[in-house]
Amino acid sequence: MKIGRVEGQVVATIKDPSLEGFRLFVIQALDEKLKEIGKPFVAVDGMRCAGPGDLVYFVQKRDAAIALGDKQPVDATIMGFVDRVFAEKTPGGPVVSVKGE
């Protein structure tokens, strides 16, 4: 699983029938310190409750299709919200809160 931020919603007038009822969002992947990595991409909202600005975790590739009941045309699926992120300040150093309490 990976961490990302929901950047916006995708409106599709026509999509695969197996994805009816699911919303599509633009996701920006983040590293453990919540810095952007890579380019934004589209993910299916597997929770059916994500929205712009939410910090979420997602799966990609085959795991994304399996998470939605093995729907074939899925490359990324949002699985849940991230409440807190903890990371080492320096390699081997103390663990500090990056987000959360």
Secondary structure, DSSP 8 states (H G I E B T S, - for coil): -EEEEEEEEE--SS--GGGTT--EEEEEEE-TTS-B-S--EEEEESSS---TT-EEEEEETHHHHHHTTS-TT-SEEEEEE---EEEESSTTS-EEEEE--
